[in-house]
Amino acid sequence: MEETISIKDIFKTLKKRWKLIILLTLIAALISGAISYFLLTPVYQSSTQILVNQKQSENQLDSNQIRSNIDMINTYSVIIKSPAILGKVIDELDLNQSVDQLSQKITINSQENSQVFSLTVQDNNPAKAVEIANTVSSIFQKEIKDIMKVDNVSILAKAEVKENPTPVKPSPLLNIAIAVVVGLMAGIGLAFLLEYMDNTIRDEKDIEALLDLPLLGSIQKISKHK
């Protein structure tokens, strides 16, 4: 019985404070949308594909060599983001940033048992992201011959500037959805808090609970007309 009454009280509180809950939810969604669309700087992404494949002396595939090429991708991922490569990229493109700052824009992704890995660059300017991605790939291909004393890197696909580039972040719809959930939870929490702090005596049940005495009678409210 207590559980039924408790559930009824919950729905009663939600019904009583529904305007507050909706208001906080709408405010959170509007704030999130305004920040996402007007304050946050959009970030664009461009990628190149690089193949690690040692040239074969015969028209045969060497499984050991393929395995070796795959294992070297981890090493190449570190070399690409090293000052030996990024320092030359900064000099060639005349970038106003440090090696660490440029390194944070670059992500290396590789699939298991694949000799191909992707080099992804994120930047506020879509054209600049393409330019950095292609320059890093090109310089890496040239410098790796001297660094590792091996010629096994080829560029499969260069980054290209799209006609209508779409930013990868922020995601306004996702941010608004999260804000709606947060606003809804905050509204519900505030509604129960206000209900808990409300000491107003509203009906006979409140009197019985407050005084711990049985109710003997009540006086009905009579309108002035009657």
Residue pairs with C-beta under 8 A, 6 or more apart in sequence:
13 191
13 192
13 195
14 21
14 188
14 191
16 191
16 195
17 187
17 190
17 191
17 194
17 195
20 187
20 190
20 191
20 194
21 184
21 187
21 188
21 190
21 191
22 187
23 187
24 183
24 184
24 186
24 187
24 190
25 180
25 183
25 184
25 187
26 183
27 183
28 179
28 180
28 182
28 183
28 186
29 176
29 179
29 180
29 183
31 179
32 172
32 175
32 176
32 178
32 179
33 172
33 175
33 176
33 179
35 175
36 170
36 171
36 172
36 175
36 176
37 172
40 170
41 124
42 124
42 167
42 169
42 170
43 122
43 123
43 124
43 167
43 168
43 169
43 170
44 122
44 123
44 124
44 125
44 126
44 129
44 165
44 166
44 167
44 168
45 120
45 121
45 122
45 129
45 168
46 120
46 121
46 123
46 126
46 129
46 130
46 132
46 133
46 159
46 160
46 161
47 118
47 119
47 120
47 121
47 133
47 159
48 118
48 119
48 133
48 134
48 136
48 137
48 155
48 156
48 157
48 158
48 159
49 116
49 117
49 118
49 119
49 155
49 156
49 157
50 76
50 116
50 117
50 118
50 119
50 137
50 140
50 141
50 153
50 154
50 155
50 156
51 115
51 116
51 153
51 154
51 155
51 156
52 69
52 70
52 72
52 73
52 76
52 115
52 116
52 117
52 152
52 153
53 66
53 69
53 115
53 152
53 154
54 65
54 68
54 69
54 150
54 152
55 151
55 152
56 62
56 65
66 115
69 115
69 152
70 113
70 114
70 115
72 148
72 152
73 110
73 115
73 117
75 148
76 108
76 117
76 140
76 144
76 153
77 108
77 110
77 117
79 85
79 140
79 144
79 147
79 148
80 86
80 106
80 108
80 119
80 136
80 140
81 103
81 106
81 108
83 99
84 143
84 147
85 136
85 139
85 140
85 143
86 99
86 102
86 103
86 106
86 136
87 99
88 139
88 143
89 95
89 102
89 132
89 135
89 136
89 139
90 97
90 98
90 99
90 102
92 135
92 139
93 131
93 132
93 135
95 102
95 132
102 132
105 121
105 122
105 123
105 129
105 132
106 119
106 120
106 121
106 132
106 136
107 119
107 120
107 121
107 122
108 117
108 118
108 119
108 120
109 117
109 118
109 120
110 116
110 117
110 118
111 117
116 156
119 133
119 136
119 137
119 140
120 133
121 129
121 130
121 132
121 133
121 136
121 159
122 129
122 168
123 129
123 132
126 161
126 162
126 165
127 161
129 159
130 159
130 160
130 161
133 158
133 159
134 158
134 159
137 155
137 158
138 155
140 153
141 153
141 154
141 155
144 150
144 153
145 151
201 207
201 210
204 215
204 218
207 215
208 214
208 215
